[in-house]
Amino acid sequence: MKNIVLIGMPGTGKSVVGRALAQRLDYTFVDLDDLIVEAAGKTLPEILREDGLEEFFRIEETIGVELDRTDTVVSTGGSMVLYEDAMEHLKENGVIVWLETPLSQILERMPADLTDRGIAAPAGMTIRQIYEQREPLYAKYADLIVASRDGADDTARQVWQMLRTVGIEL
């Protein structure tokens, strides 16, 4: 059975929606950020502060390329779309769903210090700049786009309905 792979900006609710969707589909759930933490033995902010952005990217890309799951809802980090090989691998056995959220809502949800939130981006890069860099990549890889606006349960229901409507076999 195919995986459901959730992509989107930090703060779009990928993890919360992913758990709700996995429950609805009777799938397992995995948050790739948790796998990064497990692999590094450190929190995301600790990896970024102590090991640097390049090491974070190396770990994240490796996890994306090597993920071997079925019947799983996968929540990716917002930067996973930066790695073409990882995205192609995730797409081989998955339906990629972009949880699209307006920049204004994302800005409201983000702390001043992006590293505290574990957001992988070059120092000084703003949420707006991250959004402008990644939005075309989310669109490129998405099989489905779901407006993530009204809470996790509603968004999970929308994803589930859209999968059924377009006839994607899970």
N, C-alpha and C positions, 0 to 999 in steps of 0.2 A: 504494500500500500504506500502511496505517495505521502511525503511529509508536507506540512504547511509551513513555509518559511516566511516569517514576518520581518520586513525591512522598514526603515523610516528613521527620522531624526530622533535624537535623544528627547525624551519627554513626550513621546507620542503614545506611550502606554503599551509598548510591545510586550513587555513581560506580563502585565496584568491581563491584557487581552489574550495573550497566549495561554495563560492558565485557564481562563474562562472558556476559550475555544477548545482546548484539549479536553476539558471536562465534558463539553457538549458533544465532541466527536468520539469520546472514550479513547483518546490518544494519550501517549505520554507527553510530557512537556520538558523541554530543555532550554535554558537561557545560556547562550554562548558566553556571556560575560562571566557566568559562574564557572564555566570550563576554563576561561582565561585565568581567573583567580586561583582555581585548583592547580593549573599547570605551573603558575608562577610562585604559588605559595604566598601571595601578597594581594592586597586589595588593588582595585584599578588605580585609585589615586597614588598608592605606594609605587606601583609599577611605573606610572608616568613620572613621578618625582624622583625616584631612586635609579631607575633603569633607562628612562627616557622614552620618547615617542617612537623611535625606530624599533626598539625592543618590544614595545607594546604592539606595534603593527606586525612584527615578525610572529609573535605568539598568536595574535588574532587571525592572521592569514593562515597559519599552519592549522589551527583548529577548524577554520572554514573548509580548507582543502581536504582534511582528513576525517571530517565528520561522517560517521557510518551509522545511520539510524533509519528505521522505518516506522510508520504509524506514529509520528512524532510531530508536535507543533514546536517549531524552532524559533526562538526570539534571538535575533542577531543584534550585535552592537550597531550603532548608527554608522560606524565607519566601515562595516563589512563590504559595502558596495565599492570601496576603493580597490578591491582585489579581484581582478577579472577571473583568475583561475578558481578562486574560492567560490565566486558567484556562479560560475559555470558548473562547478561540482554540486553546489546546493540545488541548482536547477535540474540536474540530471534526474534526481529522484524526489523532486519537490515542486510545489506550486508556490511561486513567489508572490506574496501579497504585500503591497506598499500601504502602510497605514499613513495616509496623507493627512497632515495637520497644518493649519495655517501658521505662518511664521509668527503672527501676533500671539497665538496661544502658546507656542513653544517659548517665546521670549518671556511670557508670564511665569512659566514653570521652571526656568533655569536660574541657578544661583549666579552671583557675580563672578565667583571663581569657578571656572569650568573644570579645572583639575579636581576640585573637591567632589564633583559629580562623576569623575572618571571619564570625562569626554576627551577623546583622543583627537587633538588638533594642535597645530603649531602655536607656540606662545604668541599671544596678542591677537589671534584670530577670533573674530566675534561670531556669535551664533548666526547672525545674518550672513556673514561670509561663508560659514560652514554650510548653511542652508543653500546658498547660491552655488557652492561647489558640488554638493551632493544631490540636489534635486534632479538634475538631468540623469544621474546614475540610477536613482530610484526609479525614474520613469523608464529607463533603458531595460532594466532587469525585471520589472514588475509584469507578472502575468495578469494580475488583478490589482485595481486601485480601490481602496475603501476609505471613505472620509471618516476619520477618527475624531468624533466631536462630542458624542453624548454619553461617554462613560464606557467602561470595559465590557459590561454585559451586552450593551446595545451594539457596540462595535463587533464583538464576537458573533452576535446573531447576524449582523450584516454580512460578515465574512462567510459564515455558514450558508446563508441564503444565496449569496452570490455564487459560491461554489456549486450549489445545486442548480441554480438558474442557468449557468453556462455549461452545465453537464460535465464538470470535471470529476472524473472517477478517482475516488480516494482508495 
